[in-house]
Amino acid sequence: MADEFMKGFAISMVGALGWFFFAGWYRTPSFEQIQQLTVEPPEPNGIYDAVAIFASDLFFWLMVLGPLTFWVIIPALRELRRSRADASN
Amino acid sequence: MTESDDTTEIRTDGGTGIVPPDDETPDWTERKERSRGLSRLTYEYFERSRREDQDLRQESDYVERDVLGFPTWPHETIRNLAITSFFVGIIILVAAALPPEFMDPANPNSTPAIILPDWYLYWSFGLLKLNPINPELAVLGGEKVLSDQFYGVAAHGVIFGILALVPFLNKGSARRPVEQPFWSAVGVAGVVLSFTLAALAIQNFFPFELKLLLTLTFTLPIVAAILTYAVLKTMREGYMYDLNKRYYRLRPPK
């Protein structure tokens, strides 16, 4: 169980760092304003910009879904399987 | 020489039978902490298993060594260097990837529209913004007898007074929140209150009425406390069941 926690936590932190970088570059007009990291990105100038803007979304969802998978979904499935095995015995 | 002939044990206590306490001997506080409720039950389970392990160890002829820790050099030093390098690396990485902007130099002659302390003092700043709930003692001319600023400082007195009282009300004998649900709930309420007070300090950031924010500031901690109490109270039985299961799995009844 501790391993599952660490996996989710590590994925979340990697995702947070990546989201921070890419959203800091493309979704933050200024660090002096209230809305940061979530502002609508500008129209991409080239393939690199498009990839980076896509990566900011990717890392954001990695940060959210990674821990959700390892902390909620996998343990829930495990509990479900265990309760089924208990019920059939 | 009052020693009997059949015993070969060396007496070091002068024959009085009074032995000075060693590290294993529980002191008065520990005895008291373990004398009540669920913490006593927990203690008894683990103490019983510890005692059984000790007996097994004494029966065996395996020689144990006491390893209290690892040497500072090289083990601890290299580990600490690795951890330090990691965090320094993260700092350099972030500073290089997102270089801070250089703004105009601060103008000491003009006060900014929004002034705030550092984030860890937001709760304290929130206490200074309780104006709507301060009692209005007005005398001649409608001037307040006690100013809002005074009430703000007095609110700090209340908070610190409660903080100072807590160690006298609860000695902290519980090792897990589940052992004392009430005091865990009190702790959670305190943590949540510090967050809601911080939210009150930055009230401009919240897109709803100040009155609602002020209400939430004091109701959310109570709601959180009730939730914590209910959850922990419900968990108690499961906790005891787990303790029993673990004990009997390790040491099945003969």
Interface residues (C-beta under 8 A of the other chain):
Chain A: F20 F21 G24 W25 S30 F31 E32 I34
Chain B: V94 A97 L98 P100 E101 M103 F205
